[in-house]
Amino acid sequence: MLFTSPEFLLVFLPLTLLGFHVLRLAGRGQFCVPWLFLASMVFYGWWSPRFLLLLIISMLVNWGDAHAMARHHGRTRKAFFILGLVWNLGILAYFKYADFFISSLDAVARLDWPLLHIVLPLGISFFTFQKIAYLADIHAGYAKPGPLADFALFVFFFPQLIAGPIVHHSEVMPQFRAMAGKNQEKDFWLETSIGLTLLLIGLVKKVCIADQLAPYATNVFDHAAQNSYRIGILAAWQGALAYTVELYTDFSGYSDMAIGLARLFGVKLPANFNSPYKSTSIIEFWRRWHMTLSRFLRDYLYIPLGGNRKGNARRYLNLMVTMLLGGLWHGAAWTYVAWGGLHGLYLLVNHAWLSVAKRALPPLLSWAVTFFAVITAWVFFRASDFSSAANMLHGLFGLNGTGDPIPGAKKATGLLLAAATLAATAILPNSQQIMRRFNPVLGPVEVPRGLIGKLAWAPSRMTAALGAAAIIAVVLFSWGTTEFLYFQF
């Protein structure tokens, strides 16, 4: 069930909201968490009942493991933590990486082992990280295990279950507990207006931009995968730019929708994007792109490895290991590892430059270098293999000349839409900045500069009604939508 589908927007969401507010109005707020848990199980089970059972069993194992750690100390506590890690990483390794390891061994040792062709459960990478962070904090003594109902909703909460944001238990579980006593109905129109507006922004990004650019990117990358085609410079840049914008509007659109859906139930989620294509360095890019993943990798991988506490050589090694594993987290393919390694190299160069540079580069030049580096790395992220990535890179750098003709690649529509979107992201405030007066996300919101940055949104019953009508119109009058790109991770 996609956020953009009619069955979600016209049936599932209205019924879930109706039940939630009926419980509130009837003075039965203590049943809101169980209600949302049941709704979230329906949401996930709509896709696959058998994987719903897997998620329920995994949730119960993690909850039991957390309570076991809380009752013990020393080696026994650590043993339960290791068991929890093995359980979660074992499930992730089996479903996501079994065929990757088999094919890699086949290629190196020529074992000719058959692939298992395992179906990947939706959202497994995201909810695995959330549960690992929870167990790590229980083990370290930073948190105490809570009631089963709150933990169950933390694992299952449907707005961010499939593709994030990757939430921390300390951010949402207190909000779940507060549902029993909070008089949300007095803020009904405010929360509804904020939620529907963010939902609409995400829908527009997905349906009107990402899905329209997808055919242009797919056309070029599919031809790059064919050895008979040499990708020319114009086609390569069209495909790379189209994918650069498609990925951002697809994933940030999903994040906007997730944050908006959560606000409809009075829950604030953390921001996941902050205009990453405005970045003037790779360090800044990773502070703005997939922010909740960056936070997890920093807190639960980079810092435990030693962070920057043991000299520059160890710092650079920790950065590279973190980014390589971050690339592998995205997908079970060596191209994702290469993407992570390339960003690791970028970060090493960025930190080394800062340590020796006497003055900063001009902002426009810094932005251009950063954006070009990001686009180059996206080629590995999108390409099906290294051969097609090399074909695309040869095209980007002009090594293939004008290349071979690609049907549809000369159409200017894709380039114009990508360029217009990039211009808008560079000039206009982002979704949380537009709504900053009403704290749309957890944490502070960067205040945009300049006259255009003063654009703001104000809630009212009219904006709520118009937002709902616009959402229905976008869904009904679109020619169909595809799955969100990050669902595959």
Summary of the structure (lengths in Angstrom):
residues: 489
radius of gyration: 23.1
end to end distance: 16.6
largest distance: 70.0
contacts: 1616
relative contact order: 0.12
helix: 73%
strand: 0%
